[in-house]
Each structure stands twice: as C-alpha cells, then as structure tokens.
Amino acid sequence: MTNKQALTVMWFKRDLRLRDNDALKIASEQKTPLALIYIVEPLMIEDPHMDIRHWRFIFQSITDLNEQLAQFNASISILFGNAVDVLSKLLEIYSIKHIVSHEEVGLEHTYVRDKDVLAWCRSHKVKWTEVAQGAVHRPLNHRKNWPKQWNARILATPTHPELSNTEWVSNLHQEMYEDCMWTIPEKWKELDVNMQLGGEKRAWYTLKHFFKERGKAYFGNIGDPTVSRKTCSRLSPYLAWGNISLKQVYQFSLSQSDRPGWTRSIVAFQSRLHWHCHFIQKFETESAMQFRPINKAYLDFPYCGGAEGETRLAAWKSGCTGVPIVDACMRAVVKTGYINFRMRAMVVSFLCHHLNIDWRRGASFLAAQFLDFEPGIHYPQFQMQAGVTGINTLRIYNPVKQSIDKDSEGIFIKKWLPQLTSLPNPIIHQPWVMTPMEEAMYDFNCERDYYSPIIDVEKAASEARDRMWSYKSKPTVKKEAARILKIHTS
Ligand SMILES: Cc1cc2nc3c(=O)[nH]c(=O)nc-3n(C[C@H](O)[C@H](O)[C@H](O)COP(=O)(O)OP(=O)(O)OC[C@H]3O[C@@H](n4cnc5c(N)ncnc54)[C@H](O)[C@@H]3O)c2cc1C
C-alpha cells in the first residue's frame, strides 16, 4: 500500500482508564494521528487463569471508555490475534511511528509476548514506549529505597491526558477489520448480576461510595466474610484491570484523612494500598514464582498426590470438603468473584496445609474465580499462605476457629450452604461433632444432608505443622530465606 497514513498506537492492556493514564497522555501528545486498540489474544483466551467473568469485565470497561470517547469521535478498536500478527497487519496498512502501552507485570506468556513485540518493533523501526505502573520498577533487584520510590510515584500529581486536541484515527481501515476484527461473543456482553461491573465510571463510584459511609467500619469488619463485602472498599477489580490507578485511590484517601471516627479505617486501608505494589514488585523481580516456590528449598516438599490428591482437590474446588466455612467460601467466590482477604488466606491454608495439596494445583483455579485476579498479588500471596517462602510467619488457619470468630452467627455459612440452615450455633461450624441425639433433634445427618469432613481437621493440622516445621528449620530453606530477604524486603 502506497502513501500509508502515519499512526501512533495506544495499546490498552491492564490500564483501562482515560484519567491518570501516563501511556495515553504520551500517545495523545504525539504529532501523528492516534489509534486506540485493545488486543484479545488467543494466549489469554486459552489461559486457565482467565474466566468469562474477566472478559465481561474487560468488555464493560472498554464499553465505558468508548462511551466517554464518543465526545471526541474516538473509540477503542478491539482486535483479535497474536499481538505481533495484529501489529504486522496494522503495519501493512499504516506507517506506525510509535506504540505506547503500560508496562505489564503479567504472567509468563505476556512477558514472552512483550519480548516478541519488542523484537518486532526493533526490526521494523517502530518506537515502543512502555510506561511503568504504580510504584513498580523494572528492573529492581533490591528494596533499599523502596519507601522513597513508592512515595515519589504515588504522591506525584496524576497525569490527565488532554484529549480534546488529539487527532484521531476513529475507524481503522476496512482491511484491518477483515483480518483482525472479531465478533465479540454474545456471552461477553451478558450481565452477571453477582459480579461487580467494570468501567472507569464504576471505579470512581465505588471509591466515593466507600468514603461516603461504608468505609468507616472498614477496620472493625475486615475479617467478617459477610459484612466486609460492604465495608471493604471492593476496589480490587478496578485496580487490577486499571479502571482506576493506585495513585488516584491513595491520593483520594489522603484527602479524607482527617474525618472524625475514620482514623483506624483509613490507616488500615492505606497500609493495604502500600502492600499492593509491594507484592507486585516481588512478582516483577522474581516472576518464576508463577511456577515454583520462591524458596527453592520447598521444591521437593512431600505433597499428597495420586488419586487421593485428586479427590481432595476436587472437593476443595467444588466446596464439598465437609468443613462449612471452607465450602461456603469456595461457593461464594465461584458465584460472585469475591471473598475477603482473611477467607482467601484461610482457603489456601486449608488446601495446602490440611489437605496437603501442592499450592500450584490451586493457584490458577482461584485466579479464574477472583474477578480481581492480579498475578503480582496472587502468586506471592498464595505462596505466603502456603508457607513456602521461608521468610513469613507460618500460619495454619484453624477453619473451625475462623468460622466461630469471623462468622459467629453462621450467617455466611447459611447463605452459601442453605442445607445447614437448621443447625444451631456452635454446631453449624463443625456439624461432624453432632451426637446421634442432636442429629435426631435437628433431623440432620452429615453424610445424608451435607458431607462428612474429607479429613480430620485437628489431626491434619497437627501433621501439617510437623511437616512445615521440619522444613522451615532446614539449612537449605534458611539459605534461600536469606537470599529472599535481601532482594525483596526494605
Ligand atoms: C491467596 C490470596 C490471593 C489473592 N489474590 C489477589 C488478586 O489476585 N488480586 C488482588 O487484588 N488481591 C488479591 N489478594 C489480596 C486481597 O485479598 C484483596 O486485594 C482484597 O481482598 C480485595 O478486596 P478490597 O478491594 O475490598 O480490598 P481493601 O481491603 O479495600 O484494600 C484496598 C486495596 O488494597 C490492595 N490490597 C488489599 N489487601 C491486600 C493484600 N493482602 N496484598 C496486596 N494488596 C492488597 C488491593 O488492591 C485492594 O483493592 C489475595 C489474597 C490472598 C490471601
């Protein structure tokens, strides 16, 4: 094609917002007309971490941005294919001067794809600018100045692209549509009323709603699986898919800091915002933790395998372990994409300690359930709760104690396991202890009406403690722990 039109490309990834988007700002300031694209890649469609819930959220987010962009007569084109193939097709039609995107801290295949894109850009003399996200640095092999670096990034003034002067390529050439356009599956457009809705507008609504009233009780309810659904911010999917930036959330929280009666909640909330990038940085620095324990000495940990391992894993996934609080959590997360931090930690602890299942066998399953799946938080947290870092306090959650402490009235259990509704306190937390007389009184039989526990909870915890402590004291674990501390802590 002769006289190709010059083009700047803004490639949206996990930064689906218009405001405080440094990549979009840079892209919009280029002299050549700007095309906005999102690439749906087969590698992501096939990825076991991804579920229809994520695609719906992405689609809702893009729809929201397109509604906002309509005033400029601009829109994001959703293209389908491998990134290099899509860019090659674009290059056949346009003269691409510059590609701008954010720097993705993703799963291994997105990193490999980015290396391929970089090689492609170099060979075709196309400039590619990647903009760091949040306080995450690439590369970073120590945390000596981490708090300072965090502040420098997160306290900086948000950058709002001025889009009214931008010259747009509103509709890509027809050929592009023929080769890379793709009919969005109808299922992506369906609304699931159990899930949070994606979009920049929704993100801001959620943030403001949190600070209007419900966040005041954040601190006191953080562990309660029912109440925390309202009193936690619920910003995680918006942060994970980039509908709002960490900087925007943190700075908004600073503007609320002196509200009477809110101090403990705001301090606790802000400390979690600090954890956000702290964890993502760990993953950025040592991304092999997607595949192996960060502490390599746990590579030969004696997990339960074979048919017994399969049975245990299947029971955990489907919420049929016979331990009510664990089953209620698994059913809740499958249905709604969310459970609070404490319950996430507990179900992972139960999987890896009580059931003695290799953490790697549960990680992608839970990722697919969490609407807020963020690889950089998910993998380090998973490993921490599985006790394979060698640097964190070993925590084997007692699910019965958690149930009694955090769901004392059994409200959460009854919602997700209605078959237990007739059981009184404290039996509902451990129905297997019922005497024959109680069974007759409540017309309930564990095996008939629910499940007998898949393991003996106390015995399994004691065995897990022995296994974990015998490992933690190994010189190889300690040596690796020293290495991890040096790289990943400040
Ligand atoms: C095994 C496991 C896996 C997890 N996987 C994810 C994940 O894929 N994506 C994800 O966003 N969070 C993950 N978390 C962290 C945490 O559970 C969620 O961020 C939190 O429950 C989201 O709810 P919220 O937005 O209401 O959080 P709030 O309590 O309101 O916190 C505000 C924000 O701070 C950040 N944050 C909160 N807690 C943590 C934490 N412990 N570590 C790092 N950042 C935190 C999140 O971005 C969150 O949105 C995981 C935790 C565990 C134990």
The ligand as an ORCA input file, in Angstrom:
! r2SCAN-3c Opt
* xyz 0 1
  C      -4.295    -16.257     48.303
  C      -4.610    -14.811     48.026
  C      -4.736    -14.385     46.714
  C      -5.018    -13.044     46.442
  N      -5.149    -12.669     45.135
  C      -5.413    -11.371     44.843
  C      -5.559    -10.957     43.484
  O      -5.441    -11.766     42.533
  N      -5.834     -9.643     43.240
  C      -5.961     -8.724     44.264
  O      -6.210     -7.539     44.004
  N      -5.799     -9.106     45.557
  C      -5.544    -10.387     45.875
  N      -5.397    -10.755     47.196
  C      -5.325     -9.705     48.240
  C      -6.642     -9.296     48.921
  O      -7.333    -10.404     49.386
  C      -7.539     -8.481     48.000
  O      -6.809     -7.421     47.424
  C      -8.698     -7.850     48.759
  O      -9.434     -8.842     49.422
  C      -9.586     -7.112     47.760
  O     -10.716     -6.549     48.391
  P     -10.877     -4.964     48.528
  O     -10.606     -4.292     47.236
  O     -12.178     -4.720     49.158
  O      -9.665     -4.655     49.498
  P      -9.378     -3.490     50.588
  O      -9.183     -4.170     51.882
  O     -10.421     -2.447     50.482
  O      -7.972     -2.946     50.131
  C      -7.795     -1.939     49.121
  C      -6.836     -2.442     48.072
  O      -5.559     -2.725     48.637
  C      -4.964     -3.835     47.980
  N      -4.819     -4.930     48.935
  C      -5.637     -5.256     49.952
  N      -5.158     -6.308     50.629
  C      -4.015     -6.659     50.021
  C      -3.052     -7.673     50.249
  N      -3.175     -8.534     51.259
  N      -1.995     -7.757     49.428
  C      -1.833     -6.882     48.413
  N      -2.712     -5.900     48.138
  C      -3.782     -5.796     48.928
  C      -5.931     -4.244     46.885
  O      -5.562     -3.635     45.677
  C      -7.258     -3.720     47.387
  O      -8.197     -3.476     46.365
  C      -5.137    -12.109     47.504
  C      -5.012    -12.552     48.824
  C      -4.751    -13.887     49.085
  C      -4.632    -14.349     50.504
*
